[in-house]
Amino acid sequence: MTTNKDIAEEFAEGKTKGKSDHVFIDGDTIYSYGYHFPIAKKVGNKEVDFNESKYSSTTSHHQSLVRRALESHGFKINKKKLSEVMG
């Protein structure tokens, strides 16, 4: 079974598709639960716009998993609001 952490790592490694029970990658964006809540969107080489908006404790955990994976792969993380990431 693919875990949320696995999907976070796959996103940081460059995968453009993948899913676990509650986190999924579609193209250059990784989401928590659905398209209504993007966690991060790749905007350049090793650079992401990262959604800092809060939604639930579970989604905050998903955000932490993704942030750690991105940091471990040397990404520049631009902190953004939800509306800026969805833009």
Protein Blocks (a to p, Z undefined) as FASTA:
>chain_A
ZZfklmmmmmmnopabdcdfkbccehjaccehiaklcfbdcfbehiacddfbdfbfmlmm
mmmmmmmmmmmnopacddddfklmmZZ
